[in-house]
Amino acid sequence: MEFFSLSLSPERVLQAAVSEIVRTNEASQQYGLSLTQEEAKELAMTREYSLRTSGRLEFGGGIVSKLIHAFCDSPYLYQSNYTAVLNELTETFYLYKNETLDLLGDDDLISLMKEYFDGSCHGSIELLQGRELYKLAHNLRFGVKDYLNLDQEDGNPESGTEVF
């Protein structure tokens, strides 16, 4: 019996991801933001590294593109910090996909990341990771019904938070 194997070389996969990322310039340029081929390659490599270190598999490279489309209109992104922030957002996304136990869909997590980044975090990745997403993940892991209420102290019934 013969087995058919369709395998793409790592170079082809990387080049496809880079091309997809570069195409996001069409949307981001209206906000004065764009990525070079080298910056897109760096982002694709950050994605691969983040997937590997988080123990995740992903088919297609849409997360970086989704992050770009969601964040390119942020008042806290400038051409000078664009690539660095996108790299950090990519790492943050995969970290918190694991930390939230995959209880949130990709689009939902990206939407919350954007809301917190532009809102209470005022563009700070440190606050996004260490405060808002940390609290969100805690609430989800411990079954807090109102997991989006990040102002509560803990998930104990005495604090008025119901746990299911």
Secondary structure, DSSP 8 states (H G I E B T S, - for coil): ---------HHHHHHHHHHHHHHTHHHHGGGT----HHHHHHHHHHHHHHHHHHT---SSSHHHHHHHHHHTT-TT--TTTHHHHHHHHHHHHHHHHHHTTT-S-HHHHHHHHHHHHHTTTTT-HHHIIIIIHHHHHHHHHTTBTTTT-TTSS-S-GGGT--B-
